[in-house]
Amino acid sequence: MTKPATKSDPRRNADLATIHMAAKTLFGDVSRGGAGRDDYEAWLERLTGVRSAGKLSRDGRISLIRRLRKDGTVPDRPLAQRS
């Protein structure tokens, strides 16, 4: 089991930004109280088992982002960032 990242982990912040950008594309305003928030949380729970992306482990975030890329919701990483 992967240990949860700390909130100061830059990779975690970048992953969450990617997930939230995809959520905005899919559901519109997903901020607290936003019109798409309930749909976003239900979708996230269906895919990952949690209603908040911040509660995902590193592996959970990576898996979700891979799925979003495969579905075409978020673009693949630019060539300069590939390792």
C-alpha positions in Angstrom: 0.0 0.0 0.0 1.3 3.4 -0.9 1.8 5.9 1.9 -0.3 9.1 1.4 1.7 12.1 0.2 2.0 15.1 2.3 0.1 18.2 1.3 3.4 19.9 0.5 4.4 17.3 -2.2 4.6 19.2 -5.5 3.7 16.0 -7.5 0.5 15.7 -5.4 -0.5 19.3 -6.1 0.1 18.8 -9.9 -1.9 15.6 -9.9 -4.8 17.2 -8.1 -4.7 20.2 -10.5 -4.9 17.8 -13.4 -7.9 16.0 -11.8 -9.7 19.2 -11.0 -9.2 20.6 -14.5 -10.7 17.4 -15.9 -13.6 17.6 -13.5 -14.2 21.2 -14.6 -14.3 20.1 -18.2 -16.7 17.3 -17.4 -19.0 18.9 -14.8 -18.5 22.7 -14.9 -18.2 24.4 -11.5 -17.0 21.7 -9.1 -16.0 24.1 -6.3 -17.8 23.7 -3.0 -21.4 24.6 -3.6 -20.9 24.6 -7.3 -23.6 23.3 -9.6 -21.5 20.3 -10.7 -20.1 19.4 -7.4 -22.5 16.6 -6.5 -22.1 15.0 -10.0 -18.3 15.3 -9.7 -18.2 13.6 -6.2 -20.5 10.8 -7.4 -18.4 10.2 -10.5 -15.2 10.2 -8.4 -16.6 7.8 -5.9 -17.8 5.5 -8.7 -14.3 5.4 -10.2 -12.1 5.5 -7.1 -14.2 4.8 -4.0 -13.6 8.3 -2.5 -15.6 11.5 -2.9 -12.5 13.8 -2.7 -9.5 13.7 -4.9 -7.4 14.9 -2.0 -8.0 11.6 -0.3 -6.5 9.5 -3.1 -3.2 7.8 -2.6 -0.4 8.5 -5.1 -1.3 5.3 -6.9 -5.0 6.3 -6.9 -4.2 9.7 -8.4 -2.0 8.1 -11.1 -4.6 5.5 -12.0 -7.3 8.2 -12.3 -5.1 10.5 -14.4 -4.2 7.6 -16.7 -7.9 6.8 -17.2 -8.6 10.5 -17.9 -5.8 10.6 -20.5 -7.1 7.3 -22.1 -10.6 8.8 -22.3 -9.2 12.0 -23.8 -10.5 14.1 -21.0 -7.0 15.5 -20.4 -4.2 15.6 -22.9 -1.2 13.4 -22.7 1.9 15.0 -21.2 4.0 17.2 -23.5 7.0 15.5 -25.0 9.4 17.6 -22.9 7.9 16.1 -19.7 8.1 12.4 -20.7 10.8 10.4 -19.0 
